[in-house]
Amino acid sequence: MGRAYYVGRITQRPGGFREDRHGSVRMQGGAHLMSDAFASLTGGMSTAAILFIIFIAAASSIAVTAIYHWAVARPRFRSSGVTASKTGPEIDKRNLDDLRNRVAALEAASAGALQHVGFVRFNAFADVGSELSYALAAIDGRGNGFLISSIYSREEVRSYAKAIREFVTDKDLSVEEQRALEIAVSLAKRQRT
């Protein structure tokens, strides 16, 4: 085991502990084992006493956690309307009906939101590249919305808007505008099924 001798508040063994100039207890490799405050707290205590204190602290933590779950968490869980069974949680039928009504209301409200978009880029003129012109169709679940076209040329950019009612426009469409509308309509019909 080697010879033990006392250095300040720390007992040092060859290859064992030492105290640095800041009061931290270190192992020979330089790793921190405990701070000076811990050393002064446990100074003069046997290893058995320190282990007993650690055991009491761990047991107290477990007891406090168990009491909290029994006194606080369990009553809150029971009042939420969810009960445990062998096959899984059972939900109160009133809560389930309330959730179904709320989902139906949200689905009805979202039907009027613009949610289906068709976008087509194209070259409007042969001398202009990079597909800077586009057609954009945006419709809701009922097929109402709008179509915007932007035609880019070297001299100017023109934009046009057309209304869409029940998946149909009242104006004639270009090939690109028709393609953008078809994309949006196919997305809307795919969501319906």
trRosetta pair geometry for C-beta under 8 A, 3 or more apart (Angstrom, degrees):
i j d omega theta_ij theta_ji phi_ij phi_ji
1 4 7.9 -21 130 -41 107 100
1 13 7.1 -64 161 -155 80 138
2 13 5.2 112 85 -175 121 95
2 14 4.3 -127 -170 37 151 106
2 15 7.1 154 -21 28 165 100
2 16 7.8 -169 71 -19 139 114
3 13 7.5 166 83 -139 38 69
3 14 6.8 58 48 -16 73 109
4 11 5.6 8 -175 178 111 110
4 12 7.3 157 -153 78 64 40
4 13 5.2 -33 -99 -89 78 85
5 11 7.4 166 85 -154 25 68
5 12 6.2 -24 67 61 74 87
6 10 7.8 152 -157 84 56 37
6 11 5.7 -39 -101 -102 62 70
6 12 7.8 141 -118 17 14 78
7 10 5.6 -24 71 71 86 85
7 11 7.6 135 23 -116 72 20
7 12 5.1 16 9 -6 121 123
7 18 7.1 -3 69 -141 151 71
7 19 6.3 -168 108 26 110 107
8 19 5.6 -75 55 52 138 154
9 19 7.2 88 55 -66 79 158
9 39 6.1 112 111 146 127 117
9 40 7.0 -17 171 -88 165 68
9 43 5.6 -49 -177 -119 117 132
10 17 5.8 -119 177 121 121 118
10 18 7.0 121 113 -151 143 24
10 19 4.4 159 12 -38 144 113
10 25 5.9 162 -108 -112 140 105
10 39 6.7 -39 -80 -156 96 138
11 17 7.3 65 82 63 57 118
12 16 6.0 165 -165 78 54 105
12 17 5.8 -125 -112 81 66 69
12 18 5.3 44 -118 -92 125 68
12 19 7.9 -109 -66 -2 113 78
13 16 3.5 57 59 3 90 143
13 17 7.1 56 27 25 78 72
15 28 5.7 -55 -151 -26 43 151
16 27 7.4 -83 176 -136 34 71
16 28 7.2 79 45 -34 11 102
17 25 5.6 -8 -168 -175 118 103
17 26 7.1 141 -155 75 66 36
17 27 6.4 -53 -101 -97 58 52
17 33 6.7 -67 -117 24 109 154
18 25 7.5 158 83 -155 30 60
18 26 5.8 -29 68 66 79 85
18 27 7.9 102 23 -140 78 12
18 28 7.1 81 3 -84 114 59
19 23 6.5 -15 -174 -144 109 32
19 24 7.1 158 -152 80 64 33
19 25 5.6 -38 -96 -98 72 62
19 26 7.4 135 -113 17 22 79
19 39 7.8 84 -103 -140 115 173
20 23 7.4 -46 71 20 69 19
20 24 5.3 -2 38 59 107 85
20 26 5.5 46 -32 -3 106 128
22 36 7.7 -127 129 -36 69 126
23 35 7.7 37 114 179 94 66
23 36 3.5 6 143 -78 115 138
23 39 7.7 -155 168 45 86 138
24 32 5.8 -52 176 -126 129 96
24 34 7.8 179 -160 91 70 42
24 35 5.9 -47 -115 -127 82 52
24 36 6.2 -81 -78 -40 43 83
25 32 7.6 91 75 -159 59 59
25 33 5.1 -61 105 60 101 105
25 34 5.1 10 49 58 122 80
25 35 7.6 -164 18 -108 85 4
25 36 7.5 145 -22 -79 82 51
25 39 5.4 136 -32 -72 127 132
26 30 5.8 -15 -175 -143 130 30
26 31 6.6 145 -155 68 79 37
26 32 6.3 -50 -102 -98 76 42
26 33 6.6 161 -117 2 23 91
27 30 7.2 -46 72 21 70 19
27 31 5.1 0 38 53 111 90
27 33 5.9 103 -37 -47 89 114
32 35 7.5 13 -174 -69 118 64
34 38 4.0 -106 -180 83 114 134
34 39 5.7 139 107 -52 117 80
34 42 7.9 -35 163 32 164 130
35 38 5.2 100 54 9 71 98
35 39 7.0 -131 102 -3 40 91
36 39 5.4 -55 -147 38 35 115
36 40 6.3 32 155 -18 68 104
37 40 6.0 -56 -147 38 29 106
37 41 6.4 31 152 -21 64 106
38 41 5.5 -53 -146 35 34 113
38 42 6.2 3 164 6 68 109
39 42 6.6 -69 -139 52 25 89
39 43 6.0 53 154 -62 63 94
40 43 5.4 -22 -140 -11 31 124
42 45 4.8 -86 -166 38 68 122
42 50 5.5 35 -140 -97 127 117
45 49 4.5 -117 -175 83 102 131
45 50 5.5 119 117 -53 125 87
46 49 4.8 99 56 4 77 101
46 50 7.2 -143 96 -3 43 86
47 50 5.7 -55 -149 37 35 111
47 51 6.2 33 154 -16 68 107
48 51 5.8 -56 -145 40 30 109
48 52 6.3 35 153 -23 64 106
49 52 5.6 -52 -147 34 31 114
49 53 6.6 32 153 -19 64 103
50 53 5.8 -53 -152 34 32 111
50 54 6.5 31 151 -17 64 106
51 54 5.6 -53 -146 38 35 112
51 55 6.3 38 153 -21 66 105
52 55 5.6 -53 -147 36 31 113
52 56 6.4 31 154 -18 65 105
53 56 5.8 -52 -146 37 31 111
53 57 6.4 33 153 -20 64 106
54 57 5.7 -54 -148 36 31 112
54 58 6.4 29 154 -17 65 106
55 58 5.9 -56 -148 37 30 108
55 59 6.3 27 156 -16 65 109
56 59 5.8 -56 -144 40 29 110
56 60 6.2 33 155 -22 64 107
57 60 5.8 -54 -147 36 28 112
57 61 6.5 31 154 -21 62 104
58 61 5.7 -52 -150 33 32 112
58 62 6.6 30 154 -16 64 105
59 62 5.8 -54 -149 37 33 110
59 63 6.3 33 153 -19 66 107
60 63 5.6 -55 -146 38 32 112
60 64 6.3 31 157 -19 67 105
61 64 5.9 -53 -146 36 29 109
61 65 6.4 29 155 -17 63 108
62 65 5.8 -57 -149 37 30 112
62 66 6.3 29 154 -18 65 107
63 66 5.8 -56 -147 37 30 110
63 67 6.3 29 156 -17 66 107
64 67 5.8 -55 -145 38 30 110
64 68 6.3 34 154 -22 64 106
65 68 5.7 -53 -148 34 30 113
65 69 6.5 24 157 -14 64 106
66 69 6.0 -58 -149 39 30 107
66 70 6.2 24 156 -15 66 111
67 70 5.8 -59 -143 42 30 109
67 71 5.7 7 166 -2 69 117
68 71 6.4 -68 -134 48 22 94
68 72 5.3 -31 -173 29 65 119
68 73 6.6 55 136 -11 76 103
69 72 7.1 -58 -99 55 15 79
69 73 4.5 -34 -136 42 56 126
69 74 6.2 76 157 -33 63 93
70 73 7.9 28 -7 47 17 85
70 74 5.7 -1 -144 2 29 136
71 74 7.5 79 15 35 10 103
71 75 7.5 -20 167 -2 33 115
72 75 6.8 -76 -160 37 19 100
72 76 6.6 8 158 -11 60 115
73 76 5.8 -64 -151 40 32 111
73 77 6.2 33 156 -22 69 108
74 77 5.7 -55 -146 34 30 112
74 78 6.5 28 157 -17 64 106
75 78 5.7 -56 -147 38 34 111
75 79 6.3 28 158 -17 68 108
76 79 5.9 -58 -145 39 30 107
76 80 6.7 41 153 -34 62 102
77 80 5.8 -50 -157 17 32 117
77 82 6.8 -71 -179 69 77 99
78 83 7.4 42 -129 -94 67 80
81 91 6.6 42 131 -159 101 62
81 92 3.8 -75 -169 0 111 125
81 94 7.8 -108 -141 63 141 94
81 95 4.9 120 131 -30 158 146
82 89 5.0 -12 -170 -167 105 123
82 90 7.3 149 -157 70 54 46
82 91 6.1 -20 -104 -101 74 65
82 92 7.7 -95 -66 -12 40 84
83 89 7.0 140 71 -155 35 68
83 90 5.1 -22 65 57 89 98
84 88 7.9 -92 -148 170 62 22
84 89 6.1 -45 -100 -100 52 64
84 90 7.7 159 -113 13 5 83
85 88 6.6 -5 63 57 86 32
85 89 7.3 133 20 -118 81 16
85 90 5.3 53 -10 -25 124 112
91 95 5.7 -110 171 78 99 118
91 96 5.2 111 112 -59 121 104
92 95 4.5 81 71 7 95 107
92 96 7.0 -169 91 -9 48 86
93 96 5.4 -54 -147 38 36 115
93 97 6.3 37 155 -19 69 103
94 97 5.9 -54 -148 37 31 109
94 98 6.3 33 152 -20 64 107
95 98 5.5 -54 -148 37 32 114
95 99 6.4 34 153 -19 65 104
96 99 5.7 -52 -149 35 31 111
96 100 6.5 33 152 -19 64 104
97 100 5.6 -52 -147 35 33 113
97 101 6.4 34 154 -19 65 104
98 101 5.8 -55 -150 36 31 111
98 102 6.4 30 153 -18 64 107
99 102 5.7 -55 -147 37 32 111
99 103 6.3 32 155 -19 67 105
100 103 5.8 -53 -147 36 31 110
100 104 6.4 32 154 -19 64 106
101 104 5.7 -54 -148 36 31 112
101 105 6.4 31 153 -19 64 105
102 105 5.7 -53 -149 36 33 111
102 106 6.4 31 153 -17 65 106
103 106 5.7 -56 -148 38 32 111
103 107 6.3 32 154 -19 66 106
104 107 5.8 -54 -146 37 31 111
104 108 6.4 31 154 -19 64 106
105 108 5.8 -54 -148 36 31 111
105 109 6.4 28 154 -17 65 107
106 109 5.7 -55 -145 39 32 109
106 110 6.2 27 158 -18 66 109
107 110 5.8 -56 -141 38 30 108
107 111 6.8 47 154 -38 60 95
108 111 5.9 -40 -159 8 33 117
109 112 6.7 -64 -174 33 41 102
109 113 7.5 42 137 -28 68 106
110 113 5.1 -46 -155 19 56 121
110 115 7.0 41 172 -46 93 148
110 141 7.0 75 119 -22 72 136
111 140 6.4 79 155 158 49 108
111 141 3.8 -88 -147 60 67 136
111 142 6.0 71 160 -37 100 90
112 140 5.4 -4 -158 -168 26 155
112 141 7.3 -57 -44 34 26 97
112 142 7.0 5 -94 2 57 118
113 140 5.9 140 72 -126 27 102
113 141 7.6 41 50 -11 65 97
114 117 7.7 63 158 -68 97 88
114 138 4.7 27 -170 159 125 110
114 139 6.8 159 -137 100 76 7
114 140 5.4 -72 -86 -71 43 77
114 145 5.7 106 -117 -118 101 113
115 139 8.0 -51 51 92 57 52
115 140 6.3 66 15 -131 85 52
115 141 6.7 15 42 -50 123 80
115 188 8.0 115 83 -97 90 82
115 191 7.9 28 113 -39 124 173
116 138 7.2 148 80 -154 52 47
116 139 5.0 -27 68 64 105 84
116 140 7.4 158 20 -108 94 8
116 141 7.8 121 -13 -79 115 46
116 145 7.9 -128 65 -36 86 159
116 184 4.6 113 131 -165 99 77
116 185 7.5 107 139 -68 143 19
116 187 4.2 166 -144 91 105 117
116 188 4.4 -64 -47 -59 169 85
116 191 7.4 -130 -77 1 116 134
117 136 7.0 -20 -165 -167 96 87
117 137 6.9 156 -156 84 46 57
117 138 5.1 -7 -103 -102 80 77
117 183 7.8 -17 119 113 43 109
117 184 5.9 -42 -161 -101 8 99
117 187 7.4 -8 39 44 42 163
118 135 7.8 -15 114 113 94 91
118 136 7.3 160 85 -155 58 40
118 137 4.2 5 52 53 103 106
118 138 8.0 -155 26 -66 64 40
118 179 7.4 -171 164 125 126 56
118 180 3.9 141 118 -179 107 57
118 181 6.0 -158 58 -61 152 12
118 182 6.7 127 -134 62 158 46
118 183 3.1 136 -126 71 106 103
118 184 3.6 -97 -17 -32 105 84
118 185 7.6 -9 -42 3 139 63
118 187 7.3 -167 -64 4 84 121
119 134 6.6 -9 -169 -174 83 119
119 135 7.5 167 -150 86 40 54
119 136 5.3 4 -107 -110 78 77
119 137 7.8 -150 -65 29 44 64
119 180 6.2 38 -97 -130 14 104
119 183 7.2 -85 22 87 43 153
120 134 6.5 159 85 -156 49 68
120 135 4.8 -1 56 53 100 96
120 136 8.0 -162 27 -70 62 43
120 176 4.9 -168 107 -168 134 86
120 177 7.9 -143 49 -75 130 24
120 179 4.9 79 -74 95 157 114
120 180 4.5 -118 3 -66 106 91
120 183 7.3 163 -50 -4 97 139
121 131 4.1 73 144 156 109 119
121 132 7.7 27 -163 -61 104 7
121 133 7.1 133 -162 81 60 50
121 134 4.9 -32 -102 -97 62 91
122 131 5.8 -32 -105 -140 5 91
122 133 5.4 -44 74 82 72 101
122 134 7.1 140 20 -97 70 39
122 135 7.4 12 12 -3 115 97
122 176 4.8 -106 1 -103 150 141
123 126 7.2 82 135 -99 124 27
123 128 5.9 172 -157 89 93 79
123 129 6.3 -27 -107 -121 130 35
123 130 7.7 110 -92 53 97 40
123 131 5.6 -77 -53 -91 71 56
123 132 7.7 54 -109 27 60 68
123 133 6.6 115 -131 27 16 109
124 128 6.7 2 54 64 78 131
124 133 4.1 93 -33 -35 105 162
124 151 4.7 101 -107 -151 164 85
124 152 6.2 154 17 51 124 59
124 153 6.7 -81 84 -67 125 78
125 128 4.7 65 66 16 97 106
125 153 5.7 60 -4 -113 143 88
127 154 7.1 -40 109 -29 112 124
128 132 6.6 -79 157 34 117 115
128 133 7.9 83 106 -22 132 104
128 152 6.3 -169 158 109 152 93
128 153 6.2 -134 -43 -131 151 44
128 154 6.2 -155 -84 -48 109 79
131 134 7.7 71 158 -72 86 80
132 152 3.9 -55 108 56 110 163
133 149 7.7 13 179 -179 96 82
133 150 6.0 -164 -147 98 60 69
133 151 5.1 14 -127 -126 123 42
133 152 4.7 -146 -66 18 75 86
133 176 7.7 55 121 124 109 173
134 149 7.3 -165 98 -145 47 51
134 150 5.4 17 49 48 78 99
134 176 7.9 -150 -163 160 30 132
135 147 6.7 -1 -176 -177 92 100
135 148 7.4 169 -154 88 47 48
135 149 4.8 -10 -106 -104 79 84
135 150 8.0 -165 -75 23 41 62
135 174 7.2 -152 -78 66 144 109
135 176 4.5 152 -5 131 135 97
135 177 4.5 -147 -148 -90 146 56
135 179 7.2 107 71 63 136 87
135 180 4.1 -145 113 -16 103 145
136 147 6.9 165 86 -156 49 53
136 148 4.8 -7 59 58 101 92
136 149 7.7 -177 22 -77 66 39
136 180 6.2 -126 -106 -167 12 146
137 145 6.9 94 177 103 71 130
137 146 7.6 -163 -143 101 53 40
137 147 4.6 -14 -101 -105 79 88
137 164 6.8 71 -155 -45 101 153
137 177 7.4 110 -58 -166 109 66
137 180 4.2 145 -5 133 104 98
137 181 4.5 154 -93 -85 165 55
137 183 7.1 142 53 61 118 90
137 184 4.3 -118 105 -9 112 144
138 145 4.8 -149 101 -176 60 134
138 146 6.0 3 56 56 90 74
138 147 7.8 174 20 -84 60 43
138 184 6.8 -152 -102 -122 19 143
139 143 5.6 -11 -179 -146 133 33
139 144 6.4 140 -153 70 82 24
139 145 3.5 -130 -100 2 51 138
139 164 5.7 -72 -94 99 106 143
139 167 7.1 51 -149 -93 161 61
139 184 5.0 113 16 154 109 128
139 185 7.1 31 38 -76 155 59
139 188 6.1 -46 94 -57 119 140
140 143 7.3 -56 68 12 67 17
140 144 5.4 -10 36 60 107 79
140 145 5.9 161 -8 -62 70 98
141 188 6.4 161 -129 -147 43 101
141 191 7.2 -96 -118 95 93 133
141 192 7.7 132 -160 -76 92 91
142 166 7.0 -54 150 -97 82 63
143 164 6.9 -115 160 143 69 104
143 165 7.3 54 117 160 93 27
143 166 4.6 54 96 -146 130 29
143 167 3.8 -58 -156 -39 128 77
143 168 7.8 29 157 0 124 62
143 185 7.3 34 -122 -114 95 87
143 188 6.5 127 -82 146 69 166
144 164 6.3 160 -152 99 33 78
144 165 5.7 12 -112 -121 83 49
144 166 6.8 7 -66 -45 75 44
145 164 4.7 -3 64 58 71 118
145 184 7.4 -110 61 164 154 151
146 161 5.9 -12 -177 -168 119 99
146 162 6.8 149 -163 78 68 44
146 163 5.9 -42 -107 -111 74 45
146 164 6.1 -160 -82 10 18 92
147 161 7.0 150 80 -157 51 50
147 162 4.5 -15 60 60 103 96
147 163 7.9 -105 19 -25 81 4
147 164 5.9 93 -25 -44 96 111
147 169 6.4 -46 13 -83 135 137
147 173 7.5 -24 124 -115 166 113
147 177 5.8 77 167 -159 139 104
147 180 6.7 127 -141 97 105 124
147 181 6.2 -31 -94 -72 134 100
148 159 6.5 -9 -172 -171 97 102
148 160 7.1 158 -156 82 50 49
148 161 5.2 -16 -101 -101 74 76
148 162 8.0 -174 -74 21 32 67
149 159 6.9 163 86 -154 51 52
149 160 4.6 -5 56 55 99 98
149 161 7.9 -168 21 -73 68 33
149 162 7.7 29 -5 -2 103 105
149 174 7.1 94 -120 25 155 125
149 176 7.4 110 -125 95 113 113
149 177 5.7 -49 -74 -82 125 111
150 157 6.2 3 -176 -179 97 104
150 158 7.3 168 -153 87 51 43
150 159 4.8 -15 -101 -101 77 82
150 160 7.9 -172 -74 21 36 66
151 157 6.9 166 82 -157 50 54
151 158 4.8 -7 55 59 101 92
151 159 7.7 -171 18 -78 68 34
151 160 7.6 33 -9 -4 104 105
152 157 5.1 -11 -107 -110 66 92
153 156 5.8 15 58 54 101 61
153 157 7.3 -176 28 -81 63 45
162 169 5.0 25 148 -149 124 134
162 170 7.7 -163 -171 48 98 69
162 171 4.9 -114 -132 43 125 127
162 173 7.4 -151 71 -91 169 87
162 177 7.4 52 30 -166 141 141
163 169 6.6 142 82 -134 50 79
163 170 6.7 12 69 16 98 104
164 167 6.8 3 175 -124 107 15
164 168 7.0 146 -157 68 71 23
164 169 5.4 -49 -98 -77 66 79
164 181 7.0 173 -108 -126 136 112
165 168 6.3 -36 71 66 68 76
165 169 7.7 117 20 -104 70 33
165 170 7.4 30 21 -37 113 97
167 181 7.7 118 -167 176 67 106
167 185 5.3 77 -141 -112 112 117
167 188 7.6 -147 -90 68 110 150
169 173 6.1 106 49 -55 141 109
169 181 7.3 -99 -21 -100 114 153
173 177 4.0 -136 -165 95 98 117
173 178 4.5 130 114 -60 129 80
173 181 6.7 -57 -137 0 164 139
174 177 4.6 94 48 9 76 103
174 178 6.9 -138 92 -6 38 88
175 178 5.8 -55 -149 36 28 113
175 179 6.5 31 151 -21 63 106
176 179 5.6 -51 -148 34 33 113
176 180 6.6 33 153 -18 65 103
177 180 5.7 -52 -148 35 34 111
177 181 6.4 33 153 -16 65 106
178 181 5.7 -56 -149 39 31 111
178 182 6.3 36 152 -23 65 106
179 182 5.6 -52 -147 34 31 114
179 183 6.7 35 153 -22 63 101
180 183 5.8 -50 -152 31 32 112
180 184 6.7 28 152 -13 64 106
181 184 5.8 -56 -149 40 34 109
181 185 6.1 32 155 -18 68 109
182 185 5.7 -55 -141 40 30 110
182 186 6.2 31 159 -21 65 106
183 186 6.0 -56 -148 35 27 109
183 187 6.6 27 153 -18 62 105
184 187 5.8 -55 -153 35 32 112
184 188 6.5 31 151 -19 65 105
185 188 5.6 -53 -148 36 34 112
185 189 6.2 28 156 -15 68 107
186 189 5.9 -54 -141 41 31 107
186 190 6.1 36 156 -24 64 107
187 190 5.7 -54 -145 35 28 113
187 191 6.6 28 156 -19 62 105
188 191 6.0 -58 -155 33 30 109
188 192 6.8 33 149 -25 63 104
189 192 5.5 -48 -150 27 38 116
189 193 6.9 26 157 -12 66 103
190 193 6.4 -62 -154 37 32 102
